[in-house]
Amino acid sequence: MLMVAARIATSTIYIWQRSLPNVIVSGNTASIARQFLRCTMYNLAPNGLFTQLFQTPISDPVLFRGIISVLVNFEDHMSLFYPLISA
């Protein structure tokens, strides 16, 4: 499910989206997929599953490219995605 959402989130339907990839267009499948990835990563972060996702051997680079691209503009909540430091 995440791989499919990442592929849709990184796709561009219109030519102008390549220069403005973070513009949210209502009803656009790429915008909906980006929001789905944001919400999913936000919910996975408190349990440490977000960091485990990056430790998983996934051969598809589109997944990580999609996740990183949606989180770049999600800086308000980036502190949730930092790895836990055990003391």
C-alpha positions in Angstrom: 0.0 0.0 0.0 2.8 2.4 0.9 4.6 1.6 -2.4 1.6 2.3 -4.5 0.9 5.6 -2.6 4.6 6.6 -3.1 4.4 5.9 -6.8 1.3 8.0 -7.2 2.7 10.8 -4.9 5.8 11.1 -7.0 3.9 11.1 -10.3 3.1 14.3 -12.2 0.0 14.6 -14.3 0.5 18.1 -15.4 3.7 19.7 -16.8 3.6 22.6 -14.3 3.7 20.1 -11.4 7.4 19.4 -12.1 8.4 22.9 -11.1 5.8 23.1 -8.2 5.6 19.6 -6.8 4.3 20.6 -3.4 1.2 22.5 -4.6 -2.0 20.8 -3.3 -4.6 20.5 -6.0 -8.0 19.4 -4.6 -9.1 16.1 -6.0 -5.6 15.4 -7.5 -4.5 11.8 -7.0 -0.9 12.8 -6.3 -2.0 15.3 -3.6 -4.2 12.7 -2.0 -1.4 10.2 -2.0 1.0 12.7 -0.5 -1.4 13.4 2.3 -1.9 9.7 2.9 1.9 9.2 3.2 2.1 12.2 5.6 -0.6 10.8 7.9 0.8 7.3 7.8 4.3 8.4 8.7 2.9 10.7 11.4 1.1 7.7 12.9 4.0 5.3 12.6 6.5 7.7 14.3 5.5 7.5 18.0 6.0 3.7 18.1 9.4 3.7 16.4 7.9 2.0 13.3 9.0 5.0 11.1 12.7 4.3 11.8 12.2 0.5 11.3 10.7 1.2 7.9 14.0 2.7 6.8 15.9 -0.3 8.2 13.8 -2.7 6.1 15.4 -4.0 2.9 13.1 -2.6 0.3 14.5 -2.6 -3.2 12.2 0.0 -4.6 13.8 3.5 -4.4 10.5 5.2 -5.3 9.1 4.4 -1.9 11.8 6.3 0.0 11.9 9.1 -2.5 8.2 9.6 -2.1 8.3 9.5 1.7 11.2 12.0 1.8 9.5 14.3 -0.7 6.3 14.5 1.4 8.1 15.0 4.7 10.3 17.8 3.5 7.3 20.2 3.7 6.1 18.7 7.0 8.7 20.4 9.1 6.3 21.4 11.9 6.2 17.8 13.0 9.7 16.7 12.1 10.7 16.2 15.7 8.5 13.1 15.8 10.6 11.4 13.2 14.0 11.7 14.9 15.3 8.4 16.1 14.9 7.6 19.8 18.1 7.9 21.8 18.2 5.3 24.6 20.1 6.4 27.7 
